[in-house]
Amino acid sequence: MSDERPPADLGGANTRRPEGEPSQPSGLMDLLGVAAVLLDAEGRVVLWSPQAEELYGYTAEEALGHYAARLLVHEEHWDWVVKKFAEVMETGRSWAGTFPIRCKDGSTRLVELRNMRLLNNRGEFYALGLGSDTLTLRELQRDIALSTRLISQSPIGIAILDPDLRYVAVNPALERMHGIPAREHLGRHYRDIMKATKFEVPEAAMRQVLTTGIPLVDQSTIVGRTPADPGRKHAWSISLYRLEDPQGRVLGVADIVVEVTERYQSAMEATETRRRLALIADGSARIGTTLEIDQTARELAEVTVPDFADLVTVDVLDSIVDQHRPATRDGPTLFRALAVKAAYPTDAAHAADPPGQIATYDADRLATSCVRTGRPILIRHADGNDLTSIARDEHAATMLARAGVHSYMAVPLTARGTVLGFLGLARARDPQPFDEDDLAIATELAFRAAVCIDNARTHQSVRNAAETLQRSLLPEHPPHLPGLQVASRYLPAQAAYEIGGDWYDVLPLGSDKTALVVGDVMGSGIDAAATMGRLRTATTAFARLDLDPAQVLEHLDAITSGLEQYIATCIYAAYDPHRAECRIANAGHLPPVLIRHGGHPQLLELPTGAPLGVGGIAFESTTVRFAAGDRLVLYTDGLVETRHQPIDERLDALLRLLDAPDSPLEETCDRLLHDLRHPDNHDDVALLIARAWRRTPDRVNRRR
């Protein structure tokens, strides 16, 4: 730093007035209103300033030539004033003090006086009296004292900068904030001291305040480090005011800096708390929307990226998904990857196992330790050794290092006391390391996801058992059906729902007859499938007795009434190829569709009847002509019912699809399922289509 210093005034640093150019007044003398009075050796007034007229009330014409003592002093003070005047004139020593002056209006005003002897070039003495109102002077003194004390002792940083934004004054508080001595500020530009790019904003604000005169109060908060405390971030609130003299001349700008680090940190902590609560709330709403393991894992990953982590992996133990594979307590552990999500393209994503892949992790890896101990692992600052224990192998560890992964958490997916897998979270681009609060949030999200995964796993197991039972109970088509060709389909509900009790049956009867049956047990799961099996067995037994369809339904109704309050709907049709007719009875089921050869499809108007299990209600059989080339379509409600359209519209859609040129029955089944069944259908579908032939076909389609 140079030893040169600018003048200690507010008129601009390092500036010099040109030769012969008058300087601008500071305005301080005008503020004091100093009155000047000149007396001759006899004490008469010989000069009278305008300020004296304002202070004492006498005009120059009224004062000139008069004895000052008689004009301005009360009579009781004359002797003392004359004595003091004589001393000043005789000795040349000045006198100063506060004295009561008598004004023109008769009032008394305390005036701060300064009296001194003057000598002209002719050897003549004069007395100069300078006076200022005592109250005004005391007020100014108090203001100066207060300002000086506030500036020097205030914990608030204060700087005065000239119109060129060069430092003129810096108080000790700002000196401590900056960690730079006050003398090294003086004469230097604001940006010479505050060099960081972020200080371009307050610099522009200073110029705005100098131009407009409108102060900016607590409108700019700067966060950063200073030489005084380089290891910790600080926050400062800046206020700016333009400084002017009494004549309105711009002197500079006052920079008021308040340390608001604690307030800033509290605000940041409150913001972070709100963000974490919002993350948990978001996870509660978005995780577990279906009973599918893979979907739940993807939802967990989507909630945490990018707001919480740069990379997320969700892996489960392979023994959890494949129950035939036993879990291992020692040695390597098999994981099945369910989800991987990155906030941006990164090598770290390639280091993770792709969804669906089964990977082996050695016993010394963090993933293995996490699932075997059931405890979360937090690595705030990950080094090379940590990345090696995080990754599956050395190649993956290299990619993690290349991606800049610096912080990591492994959180077990635990539900009902069982560890299902782990949630892995990494930060690379986000500079903040994970902390204990982050670990608590990750643990909460992992727990919620684990419960949903466990529910999906349990549901899938029950669903698989029910579907296996359901399919095992459904029939194979008989090899020969006189005068009849059939095609059928059974589709279970989607994975988010349980298997229902839909069924169909094709039963050979005596005299070349065939019974066609479609039914639907209300309810879902293994119990519904088991009830369906019992009803199908009973239907087969009653059909062999060559009973009328209405009688078969009456017997089934009696059986269903005793099956733990289960009810079912059913269509039973008996086809006689010799008479080319069907006898049909309905137990609360949707009407079948009849398509005459060369004609349009129509819903058969049958007595609906009550569902099986209601009990005590008679059923009625209807005879329908069923000639060669005619088709009969039997189906359960899962084919046509949806939550978004009325059933009448769906039945019309069914008829439109069937009103097409005759095609193989198998193709018709596929078309109906493709066009009518929604991917998220919550119900089973049983579909049976029969076509009458003039002769018995040599081959019968057996596809289910």
PyMOL commands that set and color helices and strands:
alter all, ss='L'
color gray80, all
select helices_A, chain A and resi 28-32+50-56+60-63+68-72+75-91+134-153+172-178+182-184+190-193+197-212+261-286+293-304+318-321+347-351+366-373+384-390+394-403+436-473+510-512+526-543+549-561+637-639+647-658+665-676
alter helices_A, ss='H'
color red, helices_A
select strands_A, chain A and resi 35-39+45-48+95-102+108-119+125-133+157-161+167-170+216-226+229-244+250-259+311-317+333-342+358-361+377-379+407-415+418-427+484-491+500-508+514-524+568-576+581-587+593-595+601-603+621-625+631-635+685-692
alter strands_A, ss='S'
color yellow, strands_A
deselect
rebuild
show_as cartoon
